[in-house]
Amino acid sequence: MAFMLAILCCTFSALGSFLFGYDSGIISSSVAQEDFRRRFENSLSDPAVGGIIASFTGGAMIGSAAVSLISDAFGRRNALLAGGILAACGAALQGGAISIAMLIAGRFMAGLAIGLLSATVPVYCLESRELIRLGCLVRDRAIPDTRPFGRNATVDDRMGIRGRLTGSFSWRFPLSFQAAPAVLLVAATAFLPESPRWLIEQEKLAEGHGVLRRLRASHDDPRSLEAEFLQIQRGIARARRSVVKSWPELLRCPGWRRRLLLGTTIQASTQCSGINVINYYGPRIYAALGFETSRSLMIIGVSGALAQAWNTLCLLVLDRIGRRTLLIPSLIGMGATLCVEATLFEFFHPETSRNANALRAQVAMYFVFSLFFTSLGVISWIYPSEIFPTAIRARGTSVSTFVNWSLNLVFAQCSPIALSRLKYRYFYCFMAFNWVGAVIVWIFFPETLGKTLEGVEEVFEGQRNNDDTALEAHSCTEKGNRIMSERKRIDSL
């Protein structure tokens, strides 16, 4: 029962990640539909197309910045609920759009939801994952795995199913379909338990202890449950000595500054890798290679399907190999792939070369790039949640996610211009970003494999003073006695 409850918690919360993947993947093929272009022909200028894409990112920036205000004050579960409601409303506006302005408003609202969910889902799952020792399942599979799956929901659409649809239904239905997982997420929050760490932090000790007990397997040693409960209390007691009352206080502690830099750096690396330039402007890139729109959408769809397989493979080895060991080859490989792609484009351009093998190689490079990106795409959402202590976890992940969406907006707006003016040279920029990122990870990023949230804290802070440890133990013991008394009182009622 505990096993199934934990799976349901992470599966339903990860619907937020599914929405992220679906929403970011569906728009490029929607605006390419004939009926969409005909209906909005007079309004569909280049700035309008940029606004449609950028409004989603702008909303996500604001949503990610507001995460800590909702998550810390009202709980992780209520943050998931708010994200689901916003996503459903945004999908309704997009599907029923009668003007570009209405579509942009729907995209902005959906972006608010995704920004909120993209920072909340990793925190919620991570704060619950150790309860039944399902680190790989809960932390690593439930969070990032659904993002490429969300994009894969557009594969059938891109591979020809949408071709059998006519009129406005060909783009209204895919945009409206986002409401289905959003409504499911809203309904599921009624059955999801709150994060036990958040409950304990709010002095709701009996509730927090109850969630711990529910999520643990029934055959677990009760002493290990009490030990974990005590360990969480110690971590929270230690964090409370450094209460964060304002955003600038995130920078006052050297250990916190370091973690904030690492969290924002790894999130920035996902955007600087070039992945979203390819995702958003894939049809345009493949058109430059001489492919028709239908063929380019099919290639993107196949790439998305393969990304799901590669993502699953990464998750199988993530808790065996480690974060650093996967990140460094990922960044080096993406840089090398883009270098080869740009070189091939320079010397074997479709307009000047009839070399079919070179064209196939250029297409293959995008598939290889997607393979290498998998590790970075998975770990970039796990690592920030792992390294931040309880006192700043919501704010730290909020800042990291905000940086991600900010750069997403920059590249979404600048890439059409860069692709027109720099052409293949644009990929050399991302090549450099990836190789510099590999060096940064090698020098500055510590390994977090196999460590609890409290264990990661010791990696950054070192061994704590013995007096502090004794003080925390005494404080937590008193709280432990209080929780036991409260449990006995409740049982006697």
DRENDO-1510 file (C-alpha; in Angstrom, 1 decimal, always signed):
<recs>
REC; n; res; u; v; w
REC; 1; MET; +0.0; +0.0; +0.0 .
REC; 2; ALA; +2.8; +2.4; +0.9 .
REC; 3; PHE; +4.5; +1.5; -2.4 .
REC; 4; MET; +1.4; +2.2; -4.5 .
REC; 5; LEU; +0.8; +5.5; -2.6 .
REC; 6; ALA; +4.3; +6.7; -3.3 .
REC; 7; ILE; +4.0; +5.8; -7.0 .
REC; 8; LEU; +0.6; +7.7; -7.2 .
REC; 9; CYS; +2.1; +10.7; -5.5 .
REC; 10; CYS; +4.9; +11.0; -8.0 .
REC; 11; THR; +2.9; +10.0; -11.1 .
REC; 12; PHE; +0.2; +12.6; -10.5 .
REC; 13; SER; +2.6; +15.3; -9.5 .
REC; 14; ALA; +4.7; +14.6; -12.6 .
REC; 15; LEU; +1.7; +15.5; -14.8 .
REC; 16; GLY; +3.1; +19.0; -14.4 .
REC; 17; SER; +6.2; +17.9; -16.3 .
REC; 18; PHE; +4.0; +16.2; -18.9 .
REC; 19; LEU; +2.2; +19.5; -19.4 .
REC; 20; PHE; +5.6; +21.2; -19.8 .
REC; 21; GLY; +6.7; +18.8; -22.5 .
REC; 22; TYR; +3.4; +18.8; -24.4 .
REC; 23; ASP; +2.8; +22.6; -24.4 .
REC; 24; SER; +6.4; +23.4; -25.5 .
REC; 25; GLY; +6.2; +20.7; -28.2 .
REC; 26; ILE; +2.8; +21.3; -29.7 .
REC; 27; ILE; +3.0; +24.9; -30.6 .
REC; 28; SER; +5.5; +24.7; -33.4 .
REC; 29; SER; +3.4; +22.3; -35.4 .
REC; 30; SER; +0.1; +24.1; -34.6 .
REC; 31; VAL; +1.2; +27.5; -36.0 .
REC; 32; ALA; +2.4; +25.6; -39.2 .
REC; 33; GLN; -1.2; +24.3; -39.9 .
REC; 34; GLU; -2.8; +25.6; -43.1 .
REC; 35; ASP; -6.1; +26.5; -41.4 .
REC; 36; PHE; -4.3; +28.4; -38.7 .
REC; 37; ARG; -2.2; +30.4; -41.1 .
REC; 38; ARG; -5.3; +31.1; -43.3 .
REC; 39; ARG; -7.5; +32.2; -40.3 .
REC; 40; PHE; -4.8; +34.5; -38.9 .
REC; 41; GLU; -3.2; +35.5; -42.1 .
REC; 42; ASN; -3.5; +39.2; -41.6 .
REC; 43; SER; -2.2; +39.0; -38.0 .
REC; 44; LEU; +0.5; +36.4; -38.4 .
REC; 45; SER; +3.6; +38.6; -38.8 .
REC; 46; ASP; +7.0; +37.5; -37.6 .
REC; 47; PRO; +6.7; +39.5; -34.4 .
REC; 48; ALA; +3.3; +37.9; -33.8 .
REC; 49; VAL; +4.8; +34.4; -34.2 .
REC; 50; GLY; +7.6; +35.4; -31.8 .
REC; 51; GLY; +5.0; +36.7; -29.4 .
REC; 52; ILE; +3.0; +33.4; -29.5 .
REC; 53; ILE; +6.2; +31.5; -28.5 .
REC; 54; ALA; +7.6; +34.1; -26.2 .
REC; 55; SER; +4.4; +34.7; -24.2 .
REC; 56; PHE; +4.6; +31.1; -22.9 .
REC; 57; THR; +8.1; +31.6; -21.8 .
REC; 58; GLY; +7.4; +35.0; -20.2 .
REC; 59; GLY; +4.5; +33.5; -18.2 .
REC; 60; ALA; +6.8; +30.7; -17.1 .
REC; 61; MET; +9.4; +33.2; -15.8 .
REC; 62; ILE; +6.8; +34.9; -13.7 .
REC; 63; GLY; +5.3; +31.5; -12.5 .
REC; 64; SER; +8.7; +30.2; -11.5 .
REC; 65; ALA; +9.5; +33.4; -9.6 .
REC; 66; ALA; +6.3; +33.1; -7.6 .
REC; 67; VAL; +6.9; +29.5; -6.6 .
REC; 68; SER; +8.3; +30.2; -3.2 .
REC; 69; LEU; +5.5; +32.6; -2.3 .
REC; 70; ILE; +2.9; +29.8; -2.8 .
REC; 71; SER; +4.9; +26.7; -2.0 .
REC; 72; ASP; +6.4; +27.9; +1.2 .
REC; 73; ALA; +3.3; +29.6; +2.5 .
REC; 74; PHE; +0.6; +27.2; +1.4 .
REC; 75; GLY; +2.4; +23.9; +0.8 .
REC; 76; ARG; +3.7; +21.9; -2.2 .
REC; 77; ARG; +0.3; +20.3; -2.8 .
REC; 78; ASN; -1.5; +23.6; -3.1 .
REC; 79; ALA; +1.1; +24.9; -5.5 .
REC; 80; LEU; +0.4; +21.8; -7.7 .
REC; 81; LEU; -3.3; +22.6; -7.5 .
REC; 82; ALA; -2.8; +26.2; -8.6 .
REC; 83; GLY; -0.6; +25.1; -11.5 .
REC; 84; GLY; -3.2; +22.6; -12.7 .
REC; 85; ILE; -6.0; +25.2; -12.6 .
REC; 86; LEU; -4.0; +27.8; -14.5 .
REC; 87; ALA; -3.0; +25.2; -17.1 .
REC; 88; ALA; -6.6; +24.2; -17.7 .
REC; 89; CYS; -7.7; +27.8; -18.1 .
REC; 90; GLY; -4.8; +28.5; -20.5 .
REC; 91; ALA; -5.6; +25.4; -22.6 .
REC; 92; ALA; -9.2; +26.6; -22.9 .
REC; 93; LEU; -8.2; +30.1; -24.1 .
REC; 94; GLN; -5.8; +28.6; -26.6 .
REC; 95; GLY; -8.2; +26.1; -28.0 .
REC; 96; GLY; -11.0; +28.7; -28.3 .
REC; 97; ALA; -8.8; +31.5; -29.6 .
REC; 98; ILE; -10.5; +33.8; -32.1 .
REC; 99; SER; -7.6; +36.2; -32.3 .
REC; 100; ILE; -3.8; +36.2; -31.9 .
REC; 101; ALA; -4.2; +38.3; -28.7 .
REC; 102; MET; -6.5; +35.6; -27.2 .
REC; 103; LEU; -4.0; +32.9; -28.2 .
REC; 104; ILE; -1.1; +34.8; -26.6 .
REC; 105; ALA; -3.1; +35.3; -23.4 .
REC; 106; GLY; -3.8; +31.6; -23.3 .
REC; 107; ARG; -0.1; +30.8; -23.9 .
REC; 108; PHE; +0.9; +33.3; -21.1 .
REC; 109; MET; -1.5; +31.7; -18.6 .
REC; 110; ALA; -0.2; +28.2; -19.6 .
REC; 111; GLY; +3.3; +29.5; -19.1 .
REC; 112; LEU; +2.4; +30.7; -15.6 .
REC; 113; ALA; +1.3; +27.2; -14.8 .
REC; 114; ILE; +4.3; +25.5; -16.2 .
REC; 115; GLY; +6.7; +27.9; -14.4 .
REC; 116; LEU; +4.9; +27.1; -11.2 .
REC; 117; LEU; +4.9; +23.3; -11.8 .
REC; 118; SER; +8.4; +23.0; -13.2 .
REC; 119; ALA; +9.8; +24.3; -9.9 .
REC; 120; THR; +7.3; +22.6; -7.6 .
REC; 121; VAL; +7.3; +19.1; -9.0 .
REC; 122; PRO; +11.0; +18.4; -8.4 .
REC; 123; VAL; +10.7; +19.7; -4.8 .
REC; 124; TYR; +7.6; +17.7; -4.0 .
REC; 125; CYS; +8.9; +14.5; -5.4 .
REC; 126; LEU; +12.4; +14.9; -3.9 .
REC; 127; GLU; +11.0; +15.7; -0.4 .
REC; 128; SER; +9.0; +12.5; -0.6 .
REC; 129; ARG; +11.3; +10.1; -2.5 .
REC; 130; GLU; +13.4; +8.8; +0.4 .
REC; 131; LEU; +10.4; +7.7; +2.4 .
REC; 132; ILE; +10.3; +4.3; +0.8 .
REC; 133; ARG; +13.8; +4.3; -0.7 .
REC; 134; LEU; +12.6; +4.6; -4.2 .
REC; 135; GLY; +15.2; +7.2; -5.2 .
REC; 136; CYS; +15.3; +6.2; -8.9 .
REC; 137; LEU; +11.6; +5.8; -9.3 .
REC; 138; VAL; +10.4; +8.9; -7.5 .
REC; 139; ARG; +13.2; +11.4; -7.9 .
REC; 140; ASP; +14.5; +10.5; -11.3 .
REC; 141; ARG; +11.7; +8.9; -13.2 .
REC; 142; ALA; +8.6; +10.8; -12.2 .
REC; 143; ILE; +10.1; +14.3; -12.6 .
REC; 144; PRO; +11.9; +14.6; -15.9 .
REC; 145; ASP; +10.7; +11.4; -17.7 .
REC; 146; THR; +7.3; +12.9; -18.5 .
REC; 147; ARG; +8.7; +15.9; -20.3 .
REC; 148; PRO; +9.8; +14.1; -23.4 .
REC; 149; PHE; +6.7; +11.9; -23.1 .
REC; 150; GLY; +4.7; +15.1; -23.3 .
REC; 151; ARG; +6.5; +16.0; -26.4 .
REC; 152; ASN; +5.9; +12.5; -27.7 .
REC; 153; ALA; +2.2; +13.1; -27.5 .
REC; 154; THR; +2.8; +15.3; -30.6 .
REC; 155; VAL; +4.6; +12.5; -32.5 .
REC; 156; ASP; +1.4; +11.0; -34.0 .
REC; 157; ASP; +0.3; +14.5; -34.8 .
REC; 158; ARG; +3.5; +15.3; -36.7 .
REC; 159; MET; +3.7; +11.9; -38.4 .
REC; 160; GLY; +0.5; +12.3; -40.3 .
REC; 161; ILE; -2.5; +11.8; -38.0 .
REC; 162; ARG; -3.2; +15.5; -38.0 .
REC; 163; GLY; -3.2; +15.3; -41.8 .
REC; 164; ARG; -6.5; +13.4; -41.6 .
REC; 165; LEU; -8.0; +16.3; -39.7 .
REC; 166; THR; -9.4; +19.3; -41.5 .
REC; 167; GLY; -10.3; +22.9; -40.6 .
REC; 168; SER; -9.7; +24.5; -37.3 .
REC; 169; PHE; -10.0; +21.2; -35.5 .
REC; 170; SER; -6.5; +20.4; -36.7 .
REC; 171; TRP; -5.0; +22.9; -34.4 .
REC; 172; ARG; -7.8; +23.7; -31.8 .
REC; 173; PHE; -8.0; +20.1; -30.6 .
REC; 174; PRO; -4.2; +19.6; -29.9 .
REC; 175; LEU; -4.1; +23.0; -28.1 .
REC; 176; SER; -7.2; +22.2; -26.1 .
REC; 177; PHE; -6.0; +18.7; -25.2 .
REC; 178; GLN; -3.7; +20.2; -22.6 .
REC; 179; ALA; -6.7; +20.7; -20.4 .
REC; 180; ALA; -7.1; +16.9; -19.9 .
REC; 181; PRO; -3.9; +16.3; -17.9 .
REC; 182; ALA; -4.4; +19.6; -16.1 .
REC; 183; VAL; -7.9; +18.6; -14.9 .
REC; 184; LEU; -6.6; +15.2; -13.9 .
REC; 185; LEU; -3.8; +16.9; -11.8 .
REC; 186; VAL; -6.4; +19.2; -10.1 .
REC; 187; ALA; -8.5; +16.2; -9.2 .
REC; 188; ALA; -5.5; +14.2; -8.0 .
REC; 189; THR; -4.4; +16.8; -5.5 .
REC; 190; ALA; -7.4; +15.8; -3.4 .
REC; 191; PHE; -5.7; +12.5; -2.8 .
REC; 192; LEU; -2.0; +13.5; -2.7 .
REC; 193; PRO; -0.4; +13.9; +0.8 .
REC; 194; GLU; +1.4; +17.0; +1.6 .
REC; 195; SER; +5.2; +17.0; +1.7 .
REC; 196; PRO; +6.2; +15.6; +5.1 .
REC; 197; ARG; +9.2; +17.9; +5.3 .
REC; 198; TRP; +7.0; +20.9; +4.7 .
REC; 199; LEU; +4.5; +19.7; +7.4 .
REC; 200; ILE; +7.3; +19.2; +9.9 .
REC; 201; GLU; +8.7; +22.6; +9.1 .
REC; 202; GLN; +5.3; +24.1; +9.8 .
REC; 203; GLU; +5.3; +22.4; +13.2 .
REC; 204; LYS; +2.5; +20.0; +12.1 .
REC; 205; LEU; +4.5; +17.1; +13.6 .
REC; 206; ALA; +1.7; +14.6; +13.9 .
REC; 207; GLU; +0.6; +15.1; +10.3 .
REC; 208; GLY; +4.2; +14.9; +9.1 .
REC; 209; HIS; +4.9; +11.8; +11.0 .
REC; 210; GLY; +1.7; +10.3; +9.7 .
REC; 211; VAL; +2.7; +10.9; +6.1 .
REC; 212; LEU; +6.1; +9.4; +6.7 .
REC; 213; ARG; +4.4; +6.3; +8.1 .
REC; 214; ARG; +1.9; +6.0; +5.2 .
REC; 215; LEU; +4.6; +6.3; +2.6 .
REC; 216; ARG; +6.9; +3.8; +4.2 .
REC; 217; ALA; +6.6; +0.1; +3.6 .
REC; 218; SER; +4.7; -1.7; +6.4 .
REC; 219; HIS; +7.6; -4.2; +6.9 .
REC; 220; ASP; +10.1; -1.4; +7.6 .
REC; 221; ASP; +11.7; -1.2; +11.0 .
REC; 222; PRO; +9.8; +1.4; +13.1 .
REC; 223; ARG; +13.1; +2.5; +14.5 .
REC; 224; SER; +14.3; +3.5; +11.1 .
REC; 225; LEU; +11.1; +5.6; +10.7 .
REC; 226; GLU; +11.8; +7.4; +13.9 .
REC; 227; ALA; +15.5; +7.9; +13.0 .
REC; 228; GLU; +14.4; +9.4; +9.7 .
REC; 229; PHE; +11.9; +11.6; +11.4 .
REC; 230; LEU; +14.6; +12.8; +13.8 .
REC; 231; GLN; +17.0; +13.4; +11.0 .
REC; 232; ILE; +14.5; +15.6; +9.1 .
REC; 233; GLN; +13.8; +17.6; +12.3 .
REC; 234; ARG; +17.5; +18.1; +12.8 .
REC; 235; GLY; +17.9; +19.4; +9.3 .
REC; 236; ILE; +15.0; +21.8; +9.8 .
REC; 237; ALA; +16.3; +22.9; +13.2 .
REC; 238; ARG; +19.6; +23.7; +11.6 .
REC; 239; ALA; +18.0; +25.6; +8.7 .
REC; 240; ARG; +15.9; +27.7; +11.1 .
REC; 241; ARG; +19.0; +29.2; +12.6 .
REC; 242; SER; +19.4; +30.8; +9.2 .
REC; 243; VAL; +15.8; +31.9; +8.4 .
REC; 244; VAL; +15.5; +33.5; +5.0 .
REC; 245; LYS; +13.3; +36.6; +5.3 .
REC; 246; SER; +14.2; +38.3; +2.0 .
REC; 247; TRP; +15.5; +37.3; -1.4 .
REC; 248; PRO; +18.9; +39.1; -0.9 .
REC; 249; GLU; +19.5; +36.9; +2.1 .
REC; 250; LEU; +20.1; +34.0; -0.3 .
REC; 251; LEU; +23.5; +35.5; -1.0 .
REC; 252; ARG; +24.6; +36.2; +2.6 .
REC; 253; CYS; +25.9; +32.7; +3.3 .
REC; 254; PRO; +28.9; +31.5; +1.2 .
REC; 255; GLY; +27.5; +28.0; +1.1 .
REC; 256; TRP; +24.1; +29.2; -0.1 .
REC; 257; ARG; +25.8; +31.4; -2.7 .
REC; 258; ARG; +27.7; +28.5; -4.0 .
REC; 259; ARG; +24.6; +26.3; -4.3 .
REC; 260; LEU; +22.7; +29.1; -5.9 .
REC; 261; LEU; +25.4; +29.5; -8.5 .
REC; 262; LEU; +25.5; +25.7; -9.2 .
REC; 263; GLY; +21.7; +25.5; -9.5 .
REC; 264; THR; +21.4; +28.5; -11.8 .
REC; 265; THR; +24.4; +27.3; -13.9 .
REC; 266; ILE; +23.0; +23.8; -14.6 .
REC; 267; GLN; +19.6; +25.3; -15.5 .
REC; 268; ALA; +21.3; +27.9; -17.8 .
REC; 269; SER; +23.2; +25.0; -19.4 .
REC; 270; THR; +20.0; +23.4; -20.7 .
REC; 271; GLN; +19.2; +26.6; -22.6 .
REC; 272; CYS; +22.7; +27.3; -23.7 .
REC; 273; SER; +23.0; +23.8; -25.1 .
REC; 274; GLY; +20.8; +24.8; -28.0 .
REC; 275; ILE; +18.0; +22.3; -27.4 .
REC; 276; ASN; +15.1; +24.7; -27.4 .
REC; 277; VAL; +16.3; +26.5; -30.5 .
REC; 278; ILE; +16.0; +23.1; -32.2 .
REC; 279; ASN; +12.7; +22.4; -30.6 .
REC; 280; TYR; +11.0; +25.7; -31.3 .
REC; 281; TYR; +12.5; +26.3; -34.8 .
REC; 282; GLY; +12.9; +22.7; -36.0 .
REC; 283; PRO; +10.7; +23.2; -39.0 .
REC; 284; ARG; +12.7; +26.2; -40.1 .
REC; 285; ILE; +16.0; +24.5; -39.6 .
REC; 286; TYR; +14.9; +21.5; -41.6 .
REC; 287; ALA; +13.5; +23.8; -44.3 .
REC; 288; ALA; +17.0; +25.2; -44.6 .
REC; 289; LEU; +18.2; +21.6; -45.3 .
REC; 290; GLY; +15.7; +21.4; -48.1 .
REC; 291; PHE; +12.9; +19.4; -46.4 .
REC; 292; GLU; +9.2; +20.1; -46.9 .
REC; 293; THR; +7.1; +21.0; -43.8 .
REC; 294; SER; +5.5; +17.5; -43.5 .
REC; 295; ARG; +8.8; +15.7; -43.7 .
REC; 296; SER; +10.5; +18.0; -41.2 .
REC; 297; LEU; +7.6; +17.5; -38.7 .
REC; 298; MET; +7.9; +13.8; -39.2 .
REC; 299; ILE; +11.6; +13.9; -38.4 .
REC; 300; ILE; +11.0; +16.0; -35.3 .
REC; 301; GLY; +8.4; +13.5; -34.2 .
REC; 302; VAL; +10.7; +10.5; -34.6 .
REC; 303; SER; +13.4; +12.3; -32.7 .
REC; 304; GLY; +10.9; +12.9; -29.9 .
REC; 305; ALA; +10.0; +9.2; -29.8 .
REC; 306; LEU; +13.7; +8.2; -29.6 .
REC; 307; ALA; +14.2; +10.8; -26.9 .
REC; 308; GLN; +11.8; +8.9; -24.7 .
REC; 309; ALA; +13.8; +5.7; -25.1 .
REC; 310; TRP; +17.1; +7.5; -24.4 .
REC; 311; ASN; +15.6; +9.2; -21.4 .
REC; 312; THR; +14.5; +5.9; -20.0 .
REC; 313; LEU; +18.0; +4.5; -20.5 .
REC; 314; CYS; +19.5; +7.4; -18.7 .
REC; 315; LEU; +17.2; +6.9; -15.7 .
REC; 316; LEU; +18.2; +3.3; -15.5 .
REC; 317; VAL; +21.9; +4.2; -15.0 .
REC; 318; LEU; +21.6; +7.6; -13.2 .
REC; 319; ASP; +21.7; +6.2; -9.7 .
REC; 320; ARG; +24.5; +3.8; -10.6 .
REC; 321; ILE; +26.8; +6.1; -12.4 .
REC; 322; GLY; +26.3; +9.5; -10.9 .
REC; 323; ARG; +25.5; +13.0; -12.0 .
REC; 324; ARG; +29.0; +14.3; -12.8 .
REC; 325; THR; +29.9; +11.2; -14.8 .
REC; 326; LEU; +26.9; +11.7; -17.0 .
REC; 327; LEU; +26.9; +15.5; -17.2 .
REC; 328; ILE; +30.5; +15.9; -18.6 .
REC; 329; PRO; +30.2; +13.5; -21.5 .
REC; 330; SER; +26.7; +15.0; -22.3 .
REC; 331; LEU; +28.1; +18.5; -22.6 .
REC; 332; ILE; +31.2; +17.5; -24.6 .
REC; 333; GLY; +29.0; +15.3; -26.9 .
REC; 334; MET; +26.5; +18.1; -27.6 .
REC; 335; GLY; +29.3; +20.5; -28.4 .
REC; 336; ALA; +31.0; +18.0; -30.8 .
REC; 337; THR; +27.7; +17.2; -32.5 .
REC; 338; LEU; +26.9; +20.9; -33.2 .
REC; 339; CYS; +30.4; +21.4; -34.4 .
REC; 340; VAL; +30.0; +18.6; -37.0 .
REC; 341; GLU; +26.5; +19.8; -37.9 .
REC; 342; ALA; +27.7; +23.4; -38.6 .
REC; 343; THR; +30.7; +22.1; -40.6 .
REC; 344; LEU; +28.5; +19.9; -42.7 .
REC; 345; PHE; +26.1; +22.8; -43.3 .
REC; 346; GLU; +29.0; +25.0; -44.4 .
REC; 347; PHE; +30.5; +22.7; -46.9 .
REC; 348; PHE; +27.4; +20.7; -48.0 .
REC; 349; HIS; +24.6; +23.2; -48.2 .
REC; 350; PRO; +21.5; +21.8; -50.0 .
REC; 351; GLU; +21.4; +24.7; -52.4 .
REC; 352; THR; +25.0; +24.2; -53.5 .
REC; 353; SER; +25.6; +20.4; -53.0 .
REC; 354; ARG; +23.8; +17.3; -54.2 .
REC; 355; ASN; +25.6; +15.0; -51.7 .
REC; 356; ALA; +22.8; +12.9; -50.3 .
REC; 357; ASN; +25.0; +11.3; -47.7 .
REC; 358; ALA; +26.0; +14.7; -46.3 .
REC; 359; LEU; +22.3; +15.6; -46.0 .
REC; 360; ARG; +21.6; +12.3; -44.1 .
REC; 361; ALA; +24.5; +13.0; -41.9 .
REC; 362; GLN; +23.2; +16.4; -41.0 .
REC; 363; VAL; +19.8; +14.9; -40.0 .
REC; 364; ALA; +21.6; +12.2; -38.0 .
REC; 365; MET; +23.5; +14.8; -36.0 .
REC; 366; TYR; +20.2; +16.1; -34.6 .
REC; 367; PHE; +19.3; +12.6; -33.4 .
REC; 368; VAL; +22.8; +12.3; -31.9 .
REC; 369; PHE; +22.4; +15.7; -30.2 .
REC; 370; SER; +19.2; +14.6; -28.7 .
REC; 371; LEU; +20.9; +11.5; -27.3 .
REC; 372; PHE; +23.6; +13.5; -25.6 .
REC; 373; PHE; +21.2; +16.1; -24.3 .
REC; 374; THR; +19.3; +13.4; -22.3 .
REC; 375; SER; +21.6; +13.4; -19.3 .
REC; 376; LEU; +21.7; +17.2; -19.0 .
REC; 377; GLY; +17.9; +17.4; -19.5 .
REC; 378; VAL; +17.3; +14.9; -16.7 .
REC; 379; ILE; +19.9; +16.1; -14.2 .
REC; 380; SER; +19.2; +19.8; -14.6 .
REC; 381; TRP; +15.9; +19.4; -12.8 .
REC; 382; ILE; +17.1; +17.0; -10.2 .
REC; 383; TYR; +20.4; +18.6; -9.1 .
REC; 384; PRO; +19.1; +22.0; -7.9 .
REC; 385; SER; +16.5; +20.3; -5.7 .
REC; 386; GLU; +19.1; +18.1; -4.2 .
REC; 387; ILE; +21.6; +20.7; -3.3 .
REC; 388; PHE; +19.4; +23.4; -1.6 .
REC; 389; PRO; +18.7; +23.0; +2.1 .
REC; 390; THR; +15.1; +23.1; +3.4 .
REC; 391; ALA; +15.4; +26.8; +4.5 .
REC; 392; ILE; +15.9; +27.9; +0.9 .
REC; 393; ARG; +14.9; +25.0; -1.3 .
REC; 394; ALA; +11.7; +26.6; -2.6 .
REC; 395; ARG; +13.4; +29.9; -3.3 .
REC; 396; GLY; +16.6; +28.4; -4.6 .
REC; 397; THR; +14.7; +26.2; -7.1 .
REC; 398; SER; +12.6; +29.2; -8.0 .
REC; 399; VAL; +15.6; +31.3; -8.8 .
REC; 400; SER; +17.2; +28.5; -10.8 .
REC; 401; THR; +14.0; +27.9; -12.8 .
REC; 402; PHE; +13.6; +31.6; -13.4 .
REC; 403; VAL; +17.1; +31.7; -15.0 .
REC; 404; ASN; +16.1; +28.8; -17.2 .
REC; 405; TRP; +13.0; +30.5; -18.5 .
REC; 406; SER; +14.7; +33.9; -18.8 .
REC; 407; LEU; +17.3; +32.4; -21.1 .
REC; 408; ASN; +14.5; +30.4; -22.9 .
REC; 409; LEU; +12.8; +33.8; -23.7 .
REC; 410; VAL; +16.1; +35.3; -24.9 .
REC; 411; PHE; +16.8; +32.5; -27.3 .
REC; 412; ALA; +13.2; +32.2; -28.4 .
REC; 413; GLN; +13.3; +35.9; -29.4 .
REC; 414; CYS; +16.8; +36.1; -30.8 .
REC; 415; SER; +17.1; +32.8; -32.6 .
REC; 416; PRO; +15.0; +33.7; -35.7 .
REC; 417; ILE; +17.3; +36.7; -36.3 .
REC; 418; ALA; +20.4; +34.7; -35.5 .
REC; 419; LEU; +19.4; +31.9; -37.8 .
REC; 420; SER; +18.7; +34.4; -40.6 .
REC; 421; ARG; +22.0; +36.3; -40.3 .
REC; 422; LEU; +24.5; +33.8; -38.9 .
REC; 423; LYS; +23.0; +30.7; -40.4 .
REC; 424; TYR; +25.1; +27.6; -39.6 .
REC; 425; ARG; +27.6; +29.8; -37.6 .
REC; 426; TYR; +24.9; +30.1; -34.9 .
REC; 427; PHE; +25.6; +26.5; -33.9 .
REC; 428; TYR; +29.2; +27.3; -33.1 .
REC; 429; CYS; +28.0; +29.5; -30.3 .
REC; 430; PHE; +26.2; +26.6; -28.6 .
REC; 431; MET; +29.2; +24.4; -29.3 .
REC; 432; ALA; +31.3; +26.8; -27.2 .
REC; 433; PHE; +28.6; +27.0; -24.5 .
REC; 434; ASN; +28.5; +23.3; -24.1 .
REC; 435; TRP; +32.3; +22.8; -23.9 .
REC; 436; VAL; +32.7; +25.6; -21.4 .
REC; 437; GLY; +29.9; +24.0; -19.4 .
REC; 438; ALA; +31.7; +20.7; -19.3 .
REC; 439; VAL; +34.8; +22.4; -17.8 .
REC; 440; ILE; +32.6; +24.2; -15.2 .
REC; 441; VAL; +31.0; +20.9; -14.1 .
REC; 442; TRP; +34.3; +19.1; -13.9 .
REC; 443; ILE; +35.8; +21.8; -11.6 .
REC; 444; PHE; +32.9; +23.0; -9.5 .
REC; 445; PHE; +30.1; +20.5; -9.3 .
REC; 446; PRO; +30.2; +18.0; -6.4 .
REC; 447; GLU; +28.7; +14.5; -6.7 .
REC; 448; THR; +25.4; +13.9; -4.9 .
REC; 449; LEU; +24.9; +10.2; -5.8 .
REC; 450; GLY; +23.7; +8.1; -3.0 .
REC; 451; LYS; +23.3; +11.0; -0.5 .
REC; 452; THR; +20.2; +12.0; +1.4 .
REC; 453; LEU; +19.1; +15.6; +1.5 .
REC; 454; GLU; +20.7; +16.0; +4.8 .
REC; 455; GLY; +23.8; +14.2; +3.6 .
REC; 456; VAL; +24.2; +16.6; +0.7 .
REC; 457; GLU; +24.1; +19.4; +3.2 .
REC; 458; GLU; +27.3; +18.1; +4.8 .
REC; 459; VAL; +29.0; +18.0; +1.4 .
REC; 460; PHE; +28.6; +21.8; +1.2 .
REC; 461; GLU; +28.8; +22.8; +4.8 .
REC; 462; GLY; +31.3; +20.2; +6.1 .
REC; 463; GLN; +31.2; +18.6; +9.5 .
REC; 464; ARG; +29.1; +20.6; +11.9 .
REC; 465; ASN; +30.2; +21.8; +15.3 .
REC; 466; ASN; +29.7; +19.1; +18.0 .
REC; 467; ASP; +28.0; +21.6; +20.3 .
REC; 468; ASP; +25.5; +22.5; +17.5 .
REC; 469; THR; +24.9; +18.8; +16.9 .
REC; 470; ALA; +24.1; +18.3; +20.6 .
REC; 471; LEU; +21.8; +21.3; +20.7 .
REC; 472; GLU; +19.9; +20.1; +17.6 .
REC; 473; ALA; +19.6; +16.6; +19.0 .
REC; 474; HIS; +18.2; +17.9; +22.3 .
REC; 475; SER; +15.8; +20.1; +20.4 .
REC; 476; CYS; +14.6; +17.3; +18.2 .
REC; 477; THR; +14.3; +14.9; +21.1 .
REC; 478; GLU; +12.0; +17.3; +22.8 .
REC; 479; LYS; +9.9; +17.6; +19.6 .
REC; 480; GLY; +10.0; +13.8; +19.3 .
REC; 481; ASN; +8.6; +13.4; +22.8 .
REC; 482; ARG; +5.9; +15.9; +21.9 .
REC; 483; ILE; +4.9; +14.1; +18.8 .
REC; 484; MET; +4.7; +10.8; +20.6 .
REC; 485; SER; +2.5; +12.4; +23.3 .
REC; 486; GLU; +0.3; +13.9; +20.6 .
REC; 487; ARG; +0.0; +10.5; +18.8 .
REC; 488; LYS; -1.0; +8.8; +22.1 .
REC; 489; ARG; -3.6; +11.5; +22.7 .
REC; 490; ILE; -5.0; +11.1; +19.2 .
REC; 491; ASP; -5.1; +7.3; +19.5 .
REC; 492; SER; -7.0; +7.5; +22.8 .
REC; 493; LEU; -9.8; +9.6; +21.2 .
</recs>
